[in-house]
């Protein structure tokens, strides 16, 4: 499997990429935010080798997200710290070392020894003056779950799981910036979790150092489509109706939204009652890229099982250099689906592969 790497020096705990914005979490308890797309383009402008420009644009640029494929003449692109600094858009002092990160719906969710908090930011490229900046109108952080150390967080359409070590796994719904408890699982010291979508279902996976469990869940796409439709109706009501009619119709749509949220809670609770599949945990850490690939950490190596279709699985060893302190993939990111971020002692590496986000085939109506 071909592998390209963008290397950035520095001491980091974690990283995340979202809509062309790179988030780096350091040991000073800060979130450092950079315009990744601009940084990549300007860095490639310094290269005289046209092959190198084409390769790294094909693998990393958002413009090429539908066809991640290239001939390989080069493998590495080095980014100087001073050069990276030119593309800083913002920073935020958390005041704690993060244990895990999730970014969705333009919110940065981060866990720490305190619990789980979030911070909203802007990601609209059409307003460059705010792109990649935190929302200054909302001071500080929003507290979602406090007083317990959280090692890992995962969510899908508000359905949330927190892995809290010997405090167990805690399940709940995050709605309107509030976390509502549903149940917990104290059968093991749960330390890691992941949501990922397959073609017709979601999978919720949690693991301890000994076992990994998987549970089938309702498909996020269906839930999100219903929610988006309610938001669309709200927008139409605000734009097209007189003040009195607007009040009446907003009240009705709010009842529909409340009913939807109540049904979502019941649906999540029922899914959690299903029997889960359990297996022995063979690896230090493992993550799934939908049904396309699985990544595993064994000692100081990251391995990949790539599903080539027709039952063909190809095993790869990811090229790495140094002691691995953290890594992550992006199974829900259309534009950066093919990336693997690896954190080392003194630098981080953004690795790209010839893997495309799976597009669902459109079926014609009868």
ABEGO torsion letter per residue (X at the ends): XBBBBBBBBEBBABBBBBGGBBBBBBAAGBBBBBBAAAAAAAAAAABABAAAAAAAAAAABAAAAABBBBBBABABBBBBAAAAAAABABBBBAGBBBABBBBBGGBBBBBBAAEBBBBBBBABAABAAABGBBBAABBEBBBABBGBBBABBBBBGGBBBBBAEAAEBBBBBBBGGBBBBABBBAABBBABBBBBBBAABBBBBBBBAABBBBBBBBBAAAAAAAAAAAAAAAAAAAAABBAAAAAAAAAAAAAAAAAAAAAAAAAAAAAAABBBBBBBBABABBBBBEAABBBBBBEABBBBBBBAEGGBBBBBBBBBBEBBABBBBBAABAAAAABBBBBBAABBBBBBBBBBBBBBBBBBBX
